[in-house]
Amino acid sequence: MTASAHITGKVWLVGAGPGDAGLLTVKGKAVLDAAQVVVYDALVSPELLSQLPSGAEKINVGKRAGRHTMPQEEISRLLLNKAQEGKRVVRLKGGDPFLFGRGGEELALLTQHGVPYEVVPGVTSALAVPAYCGIPVTHRDYSSSVHIITGHKKEGQPLALPYQALAQTGGTLVFLMSMTALPEICTGLIKAGMDPATPAAVLEKGTTADQQALVCDLANLPPLAAERQMGAPAVIVVGQVCALGQTLAWREKLPLFGCRAVITRPEDSAGTLCERLRQLGAEVLQAPAICTQALAESPAQKAAIDQLECFHWLVFTSPKGVDLFFGALLEHKKDSRALAHARIAAVGRATEARLREKGLLADLAPQTHDGEHLAQELSAQLRPGDRVLLPRARAGSPQLPRLLRERLQALSPLADVSCQVQELPLYDTVNAPPGAVDWAKLFEDHPGTLAVFASASAVRGFAQAAQGLAFDQVIALCIGQQTARQATALGMRAHVAQEATIDALVDLVCKVYKGEVQ
C-alpha cells in the first residue's frame, strides 16, 4: 500500500435504495447532506436526486444520451482524484452497493492509495420492491429461503445459471438485472423441472410512481411482460409467495399512488407539504426554485429596531420575515417585550404559526391569505397618524405599502404619509442553485407530473432552472391567483387552490390527480 500523508478527503460508498427516497437510511442521509461531491449512477431515482445538497458538486456517471456508462476504471479514478483534493465524496449507488453493485471494485483503488472510506449499506430492491408490491419473499406456509441471483450476462455470451439447483431449492428466487434474459430464465427453470404453473412476477420500477406488477404463472410470464412492454429496472420473482401479491398489495390502495409531484418551495419550508403528499402515496420531487439570503444589517434596519416604540402596527408576510426580525431583535438585545405597544398583522397560517412560536398572537390575519386582502382589512383599522413597519423581503410586492399609504392619506389629506409606512428589508429571494434532475426530460418522460407553486417567484425560479422545458407540459397547482397568473403567462396549465394553505394545496393535488378538476 502506498500511503499518502497529505490526504484529507474521504469517500463514502452509500446505497441509495430502490427508488423511494424515504428508503435511504438515516446514516446515508446524514452522510449525503454533508457531501461536497456526489458521484451517482443511473439507478438513483429522480426523487432522491432532487434532494442532493445544493452546494455539492454533482457528477452523473450513469448512462447519457449518445454514450455508454463511464467505464469502471474511470469511476474509481474519479473517486480517488476527488478524495485527494481533500473533498468529502459520496459514491451514491442504487440499491445496496455490495449486492451486484461492484462496490468492492470501486474501493480497491482507494485502498491501494490509502484513501479512507466507509460503506453505508442500502435497502436492496431484491427485498423492498416485492414488499412494495405485497409479495413477502419468505412466508411460513410457502417458502423458508430466498435466493438472489443476477441475470446480467456479458454481451454475446449465454447466461450461465445453475438452473437445476435453483429449481430444486424450494425457496423464492429473486432475479436482478434480468429483464433481457427473462425468456431464457423462465425456459431454463421449466426445463430443469420447475412446474410451469409456479407463480411468478415481474415488478417494474418498484417503489416509484411508475411501479407496475405483473403476477402470473412462470410459463406465461415472458409473453405477458412483453405484451405490457415491461422493462428495466425490474425485479423478477419466482415462487409460491408471488400469489400473495394479488391479495397483500397495499401501495396501489393509497389515494395518490402513481402521482408524481414536484414541490418548488424553499427547502426550509417544504417539509410539511412534502410529507403530507408522501403519506398519501405520491412520489415527491423537491425542486426548491427559490431560496432566501439574509441581508447584512443596514443603518435603516438598526434605526427601525431602535425606534420600535414609534410603530403602531407590525406586518409580517412570511415565516422567514418573522425569523429574521426576531433574530435582529436579539442582536440588539431586545425580545418580544419591545413589541408590547404594537399590534401585529400576519398573512398566512404558516406566518401566524411562526409568531405563536415566538409567544405572539396576530391581532389581524385575513381569511384570504394575500397582501391585497391584508391591505383591505388593515386599512379599515388604521387611524390618522398610525405608523406601520413591514419586515419582509427586499423585493416585496409594492402593492401592500402603496394601498396602506393611500388609506393613511385619505385619513389625513394634508399630511405627508410617505414615512408612515416603512419597509424593513431583511432578506433577498433569489433563484436556487440548479439541482441534478433534468426537469425537461422528466416532464417529457412522465406526462401528468404535477408542479406545485406557493409563490409567483417560485414559478419564475423554476422556469429559470428548467432549461429546455416546454411549459405547456406543466400542470401548475398554485396557492393563489397571483401565482397562477405568472404560471399562465409562461404557458403552464394552472389550477388555483381554494385558499392559500397547505391543506388546500394537498386537496388540489388530490383533485387534479383524480381528474376531479379539469
C-alpha positions in Angstrom: 0.0 0.0 0.0 1.2 3.5 -0.9 0.4 5.8 2.0 -0.3 9.5 1.3 0.1 11.6 4.3 -1.4 14.7 2.6 -4.8 13.0 2.0 -7.5 14.8 3.9 -10.5 13.7 1.9 -12.7 10.6 2.3 -15.1 8.5 0.3 -18.5 7.1 1.5 -20.0 4.3 -0.6 -23.7 4.8 0.0 -26.6 2.6 -1.0 -29.4 4.8 -2.3 -32.1 2.1 -2.1 -34.5 1.1 -4.8 -36.1 4.4 -5.7 -38.4 5.8 -2.9 -36.2 8.4 -1.3 -37.8 7.6 2.1 -35.9 4.3 2.0 -32.5 6.0 2.1 -31.1 5.0 5.5 -30.7 7.6 8.3 -26.9 7.3 8.1 -27.0 7.5 4.3 -29.0 10.7 4.6 -26.6 12.3 7.1 -23.5 11.4 5.0 -25.2 12.7 1.8 -26.2 16.0 3.4 -22.5 16.7 4.4 -21.1 15.7 1.0 -19.0 18.1 -1.1 -19.0 15.8 -4.1 -21.8 13.3 -5.1 -21.0 10.7 -7.8 -24.2 9.0 -8.7 -25.3 6.3 -11.2 -28.3 5.8 -13.5 -30.4 3.8 -10.9 -30.6 6.6 -8.4 -34.1 7.9 -8.6 -35.1 11.4 -9.6 -36.8 11.7 -6.2 -33.5 11.2 -4.4 -31.6 13.3 -6.9 -33.9 16.2 -6.2 -32.7 16.1 -2.6 -29.0 16.2 -3.1 -27.3 19.0 -1.2 -27.5 22.2 -3.2 -23.8 23.1 -2.6 -22.3 19.8 -3.6 -20.7 19.1 -7.0 -22.9 16.5 -8.7 -21.4 14.1 -11.2 -23.5 11.7 -13.2 -21.6 8.6 -14.2 -24.7 6.7 -15.4 -25.8 6.4 -19.0 -26.2 9.5 -21.0 -27.5 10.1 -24.5 -25.0 9.0 -27.1 -22.6 7.1 -25.0 -22.3 4.2 -22.6 -21.8 4.3 -18.8 -18.5 5.7 -17.7 -16.1 2.7 -17.5 -15.5 1.3 -14.1 -11.8 2.3 -14.1 -12.7 5.9 -14.8 -15.2 6.0 -11.9 -12.7 4.6 -9.5 -10.1 7.1 -10.7 -12.6 9.9 -10.3 -13.3 9.0 -6.7 -9.6 8.8 -5.9 -8.9 12.2 -7.5 -11.8 14.0 -5.7 -10.7 12.5 -2.4 -7.1 13.5 -3.0 -8.4 17.1 -3.4 -9.5 16.9 0.2 -13.2 16.5 -0.6 -15.9 14.6 1.3 -17.0 12.3 -1.6 -20.2 10.3 -1.7 -20.5 7.5 -4.2 -24.2 7.0 -4.5 -25.4 3.7 -6.0 -28.8 2.3 -6.4 -30.0 -0.4 -4.0 -27.1 -1.8 -1.9 -23.6 -1.2 -3.2 -22.3 -4.6 -2.2 -25.2 -6.6 -3.9 -24.3 -6.8 -7.6 -23.2 -3.2 -7.3 -19.5 -3.6 -8.0 -18.9 -1.7 -4.7 -15.9 -3.8 -3.9 -14.2 -2.9 -7.2 -14.6 0.8 -6.6 -12.9 0.6 -3.2 -9.8 -1.3 -4.5 -8.1 1.8 -5.9 -8.8 3.8 -2.8 -7.3 1.0 -0.6 -4.2 1.0 -2.8 -3.7 4.7 -2.3 -4.5 4.8 1.4 -7.7 6.9 1.0 -10.1 6.4 3.9 -13.6 5.2 3.1 -16.8 3.9 4.7 -19.6 1.7 3.3 -23.2 2.7 4.1 -25.4 -0.3 3.2 -28.6 0.4 1.3 -32.1 -1.2 1.1 -31.9 -3.6 -1.7 -34.5 -3.8 -4.4 -34.5 -7.6 -4.1 -36.4 -7.2 -0.8 -38.0 -3.8 -1.0 -39.6 -4.0 -4.4 -41.5 -7.2 -3.7 -42.6 -5.7 -0.3 -44.0 -2.6 -2.1 -45.9 -5.0 -4.3 -47.3 -7.0 -1.5 -45.0 -10.1 -2.0 -43.2 -11.4 1.1 -40.1 -13.1 -0.1 -40.4 -15.6 2.7 -43.6 -17.0 4.3 -44.0 -19.8 6.8 -46.6 -21.6 4.6 -44.8 -21.2 1.2 -41.0 -20.5 1.5 -38.4 -20.6 4.2 -35.5 -19.4 2.0 -34.8 -16.7 -0.6 -32.1 -16.7 -3.2 -30.9 -13.6 -5.0 -29.5 -14.1 -8.5 -28.2 -11.7 -11.2 -29.4 -12.4 -14.7 -26.8 -9.9 -16.2 -24.7 -11.5 -18.9 -21.7 -10.4 -20.9 -22.5 -9.3 -24.4 -22.5 -12.2 -26.9 -22.4 -14.9 -24.2 -25.1 -17.2 -22.9 -26.5 -16.8 -19.4 -24.8 -19.4 -17.2 -27.1 -20.2 -14.3 -27.4 -23.4 -12.3 -31.0 -24.0 -13.3 -31.1 -27.5 -11.8 -30.0 -26.3 -8.4 -32.3 -23.2 -8.5 -35.3 -25.3 -9.5 -34.7 -27.6 -6.5 -34.3 -25.0 -3.8 -38.0 -24.9 -2.9 -37.5 -21.3 -1.9 -38.2 -17.9 -3.5 -36.0 -16.9 -6.4 -35.3 -13.2 -6.9 -33.5 -12.1 -10.1 -32.0 -8.7 -10.5 -30.8 -7.1 -13.8 -32.5 -9.8 -15.7 -35.2 -8.4 -17.9 -33.4 -9.0 -21.2 -32.9 -12.6 -20.1 -36.4 -13.2 -18.9 -37.5 -15.7 -21.6 -34.2 -17.6 -21.1 -34.6 -17.7 -17.3 -38.2 -19.0 -17.4 -37.4 -21.6 -20.0 -34.3 -22.8 -18.1 -36.2 -23.2 -14.9 -39.0 -25.2 -16.6 -36.5 -27.4 -18.4 -34.8 -28.0 -15.1 -38.1 -29.4 -13.7 -39.9 -26.4 -12.2 -43.7 -26.6 -12.6 -44.7 -24.2 -15.4 -47.7 -23.2 -13.2 -45.4 -21.8 -10.5 -46.5 -18.3 -9.5 -44.0 -15.7 -10.8 -43.9 -11.9 -11.1 -42.2 -9.0 -12.9 -42.1 -5.9 -10.8 -41.1 -2.9 -12.8 -39.9 0.4 -11.3 -40.9 -0.7 -7.8 -41.2 1.9 -5.0 -41.6 4.7 -7.6 -44.7 6.4 -9.1 -44.3 4.2 -12.1 -44.5 0.9 -10.2 -46.1 -1.9 -12.1 -46.6 -5.5 -11.0 -47.4 -8.5 -13.3 -48.2 -11.7 -11.4 -49.0 -14.9 -13.4 -47.6 -18.4 -13.9 -43.9 -19.0 -14.8 -44.7 -20.2 -18.4 -46.7 -17.1 -19.3 -44.5 -14.5 -17.6 -42.3 -13.6 -20.7 -45.1 -13.2 -23.2 -47.3 -11.2 -20.9 -44.4 -9.0 -19.8 -43.6 -8.3 -23.5 -47.3 -7.6 -24.2 -47.3 -5.0 -21.4 -43.9 -3.6 -22.6 -42.4 -4.0 -19.2 -38.7 -3.2 -19.0 -35.8 -2.3 -16.7 -35.3 -1.6 -14.0 -37.4 -4.6 -12.8 -37.2 -7.4 -10.3 -38.3 -10.9 -11.3 -39.6 -13.1 -8.5 -40.4 -16.8 -8.8 -42.1 -18.8 -6.2 -45.4 -19.6 -4.4 -45.2 -16.3 -2.4 -45.9 -14.4 -5.7 -49.6 -15.5 -5.4 -49.9 -13.4 -2.3 -49.2 -10.2 -4.3 -52.8 -10.3 -5.5 -54.2 -10.0 -2.0 -51.5 -8.2 0.0 -50.8 -5.4 -2.4 -51.0 -2.2 -0.4 -49.4 0.6 -2.2 -51.9 0.7 -5.0 -54.6 1.4 -2.5 -53.1 4.7 -1.4 -55.0 7.7 -2.8 -52.1 9.3 -4.6 -50.4 6.1 -5.8 -48.9 6.8 -9.2 -48.8 10.6 -8.7 -45.6 12.4 -9.2 -45.5 15.9 -7.6 -42.7 18.5 -8.0 -42.6 20.8 -4.9 -40.9 24.1 -5.6 -41.0 25.7 -2.1 -37.7 26.6 -0.5 -36.1 23.7 1.4 -36.7 25.1 4.8 -40.5 25.5 4.3 -41.3 22.5 2.1 -41.3 19.8 4.7 -44.9 19.7 5.8 -46.3 19.7 2.2 -43.9 17.0 1.0 -44.6 14.8 4.0 -48.4 15.1 3.6 -48.2 14.1 -0.1 -45.9 11.2 0.6 -48.2 9.8 3.2 -50.9 9.8 0.6 -48.7 7.7 -1.7 -47.2 10.4 -4.0 -43.7 10.4 -5.3 -42.4 13.8 -4.3 -39.5 15.5 -6.1 -38.2 18.6 -4.3 -37.2 21.4 -6.6 -36.6 24.4 -4.5 -36.9 27.1 -7.1 -36.1 30.0 -4.8 -34.1 30.4 -1.6 -33.6 33.3 0.8 -30.5 35.2 1.7 -30.4 37.3 4.9 -29.3 40.8 4.4 -26.5 42.4 6.4 -27.7 44.9 8.9 -28.1 48.4 7.4 -28.4 51.8 9.1 -32.1 51.8 8.2 -32.6 48.4 9.9 -30.8 49.5 13.0 -32.9 52.7 13.2 -36.1 50.8 12.8 -35.2 48.3 15.6 -34.1 51.2 17.8 -37.4 53.1 17.3 -39.9 50.2 17.5 -41.9 52.2 20.0 -42.8 54.6 17.2 -44.7 52.0 15.2 -48.4 51.2 15.8 -48.5 48.1 13.5 -46.0 45.4 12.6 -47.0 43.5 9.5 -45.4 40.1 8.7 -46.0 38.4 5.3 -43.8 35.3 5.7 -42.3 32.9 8.3 -38.9 33.9 7.1 -39.6 37.5 7.9 -40.7 36.6 11.4 -37.5 34.6 12.0 -35.1 37.2 10.7 -37.0 40.0 12.5 -36.7 38.3 15.9 -33.1 37.4 15.1 -32.5 41.1 14.6 -34.2 41.9 17.9 -31.9 39.6 19.8 -28.9 41.0 18.1 -29.9 44.4 19.6 -30.5 42.7 23.0 -34.3 43.0 22.7 -37.1 40.5 22.8 -40.9 40.3 22.3 -41.4 42.8 25.2 -40.2 45.5 22.8 -43.4 45.0 20.9 -45.9 45.4 23.8 -47.3 48.6 22.4 -47.8 47.5 18.8 -50.5 45.5 17.1 -49.5 42.7 14.8 -50.9 41.6 11.4 -49.9 38.4 9.5 -50.5 36.9 6.1 -50.9 33.1 6.0 -51.3 30.4 8.6 -47.6 29.5 8.5 -46.7 33.1 9.4 -49.3 33.0 12.2 -47.8 29.7 13.4 -44.3 31.1 13.5 -45.5 34.1 15.5 -47.1 31.7 18.0 -43.7 30.0 18.4 -42.4 33.4 19.5 -45.2 33.7 22.0 -47.3 36.2 20.0 -50.8 36.1 18.5 -51.7 38.1 15.4 -54.3 40.8 16.0 -55.2 40.7 12.4 -55.0 37.8 9.9 -57.2 37.9 6.8 -59.1 34.8 5.8 -57.8 35.2 2.2 -54.0 34.9 2.6 -52.6 37.6 0.3 -51.3 41.1 0.5 -54.4 42.7 -1.1 -56.8 41.4 1.4 -54.4 42.2 4.2 -54.3 45.8 3.0 -58.1 46.0 2.8 -58.6 44.7 6.4 -55.7 46.6 7.9 -56.8 49.8 6.2 -60.2 49.6 7.9 -58.4 49.6 11.3 -55.8 52.3 10.6 -56.1 55.7 12.4 -54.7 59.1 11.4 -51.0 59.2 12.3 -50.5 55.4 12.6 -47.1 54.2 11.6 -46.7 50.7 10.0 -43.5 48.6 9.9 -43.2 45.9 7.2 -40.3 43.4 7.9 -40.1 41.4 4.7 -38.1 40.6 1.5 -36.3 43.5 -0.2 -38.2 42.9 -3.4 -41.6 42.5 -1.9 -44.7 43.5 -3.8 -45.2 47.3 -3.8 -49.0 46.8 -3.7 -49.2 46.4 0.1 -47.3 49.6 1.1 -49.0 51.6 -1.6 -52.5 50.6 -0.5 -51.7 51.4 3.1 -50.3 54.8 2.2 -53.3 55.6 0.2 -55.6 54.8 3.2 -53.5 56.9 5.5 -53.6 59.8 3.0 -57.3 59.5 2.9 -57.5 59.8 6.7 -55.2 62.8 6.7 -55.4 64.5 3.3 -52.9 67.3 4.3 -50.3 65.0 5.9 -47.1 63.6 4.3 -47.7 59.9 4.8 -44.6 58.7 2.9 -42.8 57.8 6.1 -45.8 56.4 7.9 -45.4 53.0 6.1 -41.8 51.9 6.4 -40.5 48.8 4.7 -37.8 46.9 6.6 -35.8 44.7 4.1 -34.5 41.6 5.9 -33.7 39.2 3.0 -33.5 38.6 -0.7 -35.4 36.0 -2.6 -33.1 34.5 -5.2 -33.2 31.6 -7.6 -32.0 28.4 -6.0 -28.9 26.7 -7.5 -29.7 24.1 -10.2 -30.1 20.5 -8.9 -29.2 17.2 -10.5 -32.6 16.5 -12.1 -33.2 17.1 -15.8 -36.6 18.7 -15.5 -37.2 18.9 -19.2 -36.6 15.2 -19.7 -38.6 14.3 -16.6 -41.8 16.2 -17.7 -41.3 14.8 -21.2 -40.9 11.2 -20.0 -43.7 11.5 -17.4 -46.7 13.4 -18.7 -49.1 14.3 -15.9 -46.4 15.3 -13.5 -47.8 18.0 -11.2 -45.8 21.1 -10.2 -46.8 22.8 -7.0 -46.1 26.6 -6.6 -46.6 28.7 -3.5 -45.5 32.0 -5.0 -45.0 33.8 -8.3 -41.3 34.0 -7.6 -41.2 30.2 -7.3 -42.8 29.9 -10.8 -40.1 32.3 -12.2 -37.3 30.4 -10.4 -38.5 27.1 -11.6 -38.7 28.4 -15.2 -35.1 29.6 -14.9 -33.9 26.2 -13.6 -35.8 24.0 -16.0 -33.9 24.9 -19.1 -35.4 23.4 -22.3 -38.7 22.6 -20.6 -41.8 23.1 -22.8 -44.0 24.9 -20.2 -47.3 23.7 -21.9 -46.3 20.3 -20.5 -46.5 21.6 -16.9 -49.7 21.3 -14.8 -49.2 24.1 -12.3 -51.0 23.9 -8.9 -50.9 27.4 -7.5 -51.5 28.7 -4.0 -53.2 31.9 -5.2 -54.3 34.0 -8.2 -51.1 36.0 -8.5 -49.1 32.8 -8.7 -51.5 31.3 -11.2 -51.2 34.4 -13.4 -47.4 34.0 -13.5 -47.7 30.3 -14.4 -50.3 31.0 -17.1 -48.2 33.8 -18.6 -45.5 31.2 -19.2 -47.9 28.8 -20.9 -48.5 26.4 -18.0 -51.9 24.9 -17.3 -52.7 26.5 -14.0 -55.1 25.5 -11.2 -55.7 27.5 -8.1 -56.2 26.2 -4.5 -59.4 27.3 -2.8 -57.3 29.1 -0.1 -53.7 29.9 0.5 -52.9 27.0 2.9 -51.0 23.7 2.8 -54.3 21.8 3.4 -55.8 23.5 0.3 -52.8 22.7 -1.8 -52.9 19.0 -0.8 -56.6 18.9 -1.6 -55.9 20.4 -5.0 -53.2 17.8 -5.8 -55.7 15.1 -4.9 -58.5 16.5 -7.1 -56.3 17.2 -10.1 -54.7 13.8 -9.9 -58.0 12.1 -9.7 -59.4 14.1 -12.6 -61.9 16.0 -10.5 -60.6 19.3 -11.7 -60.1 19.8 -15.4 
